[in-house]
Amino acid sequence: MDNISVNKFRDNLKNIVEKVISEHQPVKITRRSGEDFVVISAEDWTRDQETLFVLQNTHLMQQILVSTQTHTTKSGYTASDEETQKILGV
């Protein structure tokens, strides 16, 4: 994550925001007095919030673990050709 001063941020606001959005990299803005802050795109913030929700939900994490185990051991449910075609809309 890049760090820049609040003065540089203010002087280059448009370019920095465009870079944050296009490169999906947040930027930490440092201030001499007071707390620093981070600029992140709305898309990245939403993605991070969804990830945190899943990671904090023990039921979902258990489902992911079981799914990973059945996938690895190839012991999970296998849909029939007819079911697969229905799912794919073929």
C-alpha positions in Angstrom: 0.0 0.0 0.0 1.4 3.4 -1.0 1.7 6.1 1.7 1.3 9.8 0.8 0.9 13.0 2.7 -2.5 14.6 2.9 -1.0 17.6 1.0 0.1 15.4 -1.9 -3.3 13.7 -1.9 -5.1 17.0 -2.1 -2.9 18.3 -4.9 -3.3 15.0 -6.9 -6.8 13.9 -5.9 -8.1 13.0 -9.3 -5.0 11.0 -10.4 -4.8 9.2 -7.0 -8.5 8.2 -7.0 -8.2 7.0 -10.6 -5.2 4.8 -9.7 -6.9 3.4 -6.6 -9.9 2.4 -8.7 -8.0 1.1 -11.8 -5.3 -0.8 -9.9 -7.4 -2.0 -7.0 -4.7 -0.8 -4.5 -5.7 1.3 -1.5 -3.6 4.3 -0.6 -2.8 5.4 3.0 -3.0 9.1 3.6 -0.8 10.4 6.4 -1.4 13.5 8.4 1.0 15.4 10.7 -1.7 15.8 13.3 -4.4 13.3 13.7 -5.1 9.9 12.5 -4.2 8.6 9.1 -6.8 7.3 6.7 -7.1 5.0 3.7 -8.7 5.5 0.3 -10.1 2.4 -1.2 -12.5 1.9 -4.1 -16.1 1.1 -3.3 -15.8 -2.2 -5.3 -12.8 -3.3 -3.2 -14.5 -2.2 0.0 -17.6 -4.3 -0.8 -15.5 -7.3 -1.7 -13.5 -7.0 1.6 -16.7 -6.7 3.6 -18.2 -9.9 1.9 -14.9 -11.7 2.7 -15.0 -10.7 6.3 -18.6 -11.8 6.6 -17.8 -15.3 5.3 -14.7 -15.6 7.5 -16.6 -14.6 10.6 -19.5 -17.0 9.9 -18.5 -20.4 11.4 -21.3 -22.2 9.6 -20.2 -21.0 6.2 -16.6 -21.8 7.0 -17.6 -25.3 8.0 -19.5 -25.7 4.7 -16.4 -24.5 2.8 -14.2 -27.0 4.7 -16.5 -29.9 4.0 -16.8 -28.9 0.4 -13.0 -28.7 0.0 -12.6 -32.1 1.6 -15.2 -33.8 -0.6 -13.7 -32.1 -3.7 -10.2 -33.3 -2.8 -11.2 -36.8 -2.2 -13.7 -36.8 -5.1 -16.3 -38.1 -2.7 -18.9 -35.4 -3.2 -22.2 -35.5 -5.1 -21.9 -35.9 -8.9 -24.8 -34.6 -10.9 -26.2 -36.8 -13.7 -25.8 -35.6 -17.3 -29.5 -34.6 -17.3 -29.1 -32.5 -14.1 -26.0 -30.9 -15.5 -27.8 -30.0 -18.7 -30.7 -28.5 -16.7 -28.3 -26.5 -14.6 -26.5 -25.2 -17.6 -29.7 -24.5 -19.5 -28.6 -26.8 -22.4 
